[in-house]
Structures are given as C-alpha cells and as structure tokens.
Amino acid sequence: MTFQRARTEEQREIRRRAILDVASAMLDEMPVATLTLNELSRRVGLAKPNVLRYFESREAVLLELLDHFLQEWLTELAGELAAGVDQDLPMAGRAAAVAEILSRSLSGRVVLCDLFGAQGSVLEHNVSLEVVARYKRASLERLTTMSALLQKYLPELGDSATLFSLQTMVLAGALSAYSTPPPSLQAAYQAEPDLARFHMELKDSLKLALTASLLGVLPRR
C-alpha cells in the first residue's frame, strides 16, 4: 500500500481509515500486546513519523479500534438479546438467558475481549488528555447503550445495570487472558495435564462470572 501526500481533509480521513483497517487486520493475526507501531507503519506503507501525524501513538490507534468494535458488538447484541430472551419468563430465567447470551456473544469476539483486557493497564497510557478524554466520552455513550439494553430484559437491575455492564467488559478482558495462553504455556499444559486447570474456556468461565454478578446485583425477594 502506498500513498501520495494527503492534501485535503478527505484524503486525510482516507489515510486514517487505512491505518485503522490495517491495524484491525493485524489484530486478527496477533494479540494486542505484540502489535507494534513499527510493524503497523510498514504494513500501511508509511514512515512511522507519518503515521504519528494521524495518531499520536499505537495506543491511540487501538483505543479508536476498541470503540469501533464495541459499537459493532452492541448493535449485534441488541438482536441477540431480542432473539434469545423470553420477556415472559420470571426474573431468574431471564437473568440466566442474559448471562448465556453475553458469554456466548463475547467469547466469539476474541479481539474485543483482548482490547478490553489491555484497556486500563496499557491502552489508556501513552495518550494525551485530549485523546483519552475523547475516548472516555465515547465510552460513556456505549455504557449507556448497553445499560439500556440490559434494563429492557431485566428491568429489575435498575441503576445497577450500569455497574453490571462495566463489570461485564472488565470480566471479559480479564478472563480472555486465561483462555488464550501463549505457546510456551500451551506446551506446559500438554506436558503436564494437571497444569491445564489454569486454562479457562472463555465462554464457560464468563458465563459463571456473569451469572454470579447478576445474582449479586438483582433484588432478592
């Protein structure tokens, strides 16, 4: 991929979009931790200083991708909840259905979960106040969207829907790290099967954690 110098705002936006598209494709091949700005620049076909004209850091690129993937997931989640939750069920039945759908939906989005896991410890560092504030404002909108979705099927959550939504994202990020062990750890698990107890399947472990969280925030009779 090669570019001529961007001279208009439209050309600059095309360049930004190309950088994001290449970074997104790289995340299909590698975890967040191994994506480097040098490799991104090489694949885009721009010198690293030129990439930095559009994004101030690797983390700024990944934060924008995280917001994009989160929007996509919430759009799909709305349909998954509509198809999978019987609103005539008692509260316990609806809660079980919501936990099942969330865990299944998130476990199918490995990149999103990886980004969730890196957000607090990596992605929100090495970015300016302007970038992180813009991202957090967007995140508030996504959090509001997710809370409203959950309240539609579990109105009993009330204001706790916001806390549960945030916990869902945090849990998905934390548990995904244990579901995709690096090659050396996979080899250790194969050599010593007892060690594989530390390997957690994302869907099952997430469903258990989300069910427990829901039971904790839902009102008791």
Buried (B, 14 or more C-beta within 10 A) or exposed (E): EEEEEBEEEEEEEEBBEBBBEBBBEBBEEEBBEEBEBEBBBBBBEBEEEBBBEBBBBBBBBBBBBBBBBBBEBBEEBBEBBEEBBEEEEEBEEBBBBBBBBBBBBBBEBBBBBBBBBBBEEBBBEEBEEEBBEBBEEBBEEBBEBBBBBBBBBBEBBEEBBBBBBBBBBBBBBBBBBBBBBEEEBEEBBEEEEEEBEEBBEBBEBBBBBBBEBBEEBBEEE
